[in-house]
Every structure is written in structure tokens, then in C-alpha cells.
Amino acid sequence: MSIDKQSDIAANIQIGPTTLGMVRIYIEAEGVELPLDFEPEEAEEIAEELLAAARMAREAGTPAPSGKKK
């Protein structure tokens, strides 16, 4: 599946610090539990990529799949 294709898969995501000083992104979907641990610097890079993608999505002018508008 391409990153630019819609999907019917629903998932929950949680993000928080671990007791070992890592940042955990925890993804849970049908029968899948995926804990991903990152160094704080890596987590900051991911956050920057998320913000950049959000800006590009806004510039594309396509509404989110939920159809919500601000």
C-alpha cells in the first residue's frame, strides 16, 4: 500500500515517554500491538516531519476523510 492511498484500517495511537528515557509511539489495530521506541532526538525529527506533512496537506486543499472543517 502506498502512503498516498486511503485505507479502511482503523488504529489507536498513544505517544509518551518511557521509564528508560525513550519516546514510545504505541499503535494498536485489529490483532496488532506495535510499540515503537525512539531516542528523544529521533522523536523530535518525527514531530517535524508530521508538522511538515500537515502543512503540505493543508496546502493541497483536500478536506480530511472525516469531512470536518475548521
Residue pairs with C-beta under 8 A, 6 or more apart in sequence:
1 7
6 65
9 29
9 30
10 29
10 30
11 27
11 28
11 29
11 32
12 27
12 28
12 29
13 25
13 26
13 27
13 28
14 24
14 25
14 26
14 28
15 23
15 24
15 25
15 26
16 23
16 24
16 26
17 23
17 24
18 24
18 37
20 37
21 40
22 37
22 38
22 39
22 40
23 37
23 38
23 39
23 40
23 42
23 43
24 35
24 36
24 37
24 38
25 35
25 36
25 38
25 46
26 33
26 34
26 35
26 36
27 33
27 34
27 36
28 34
38 46
63 69
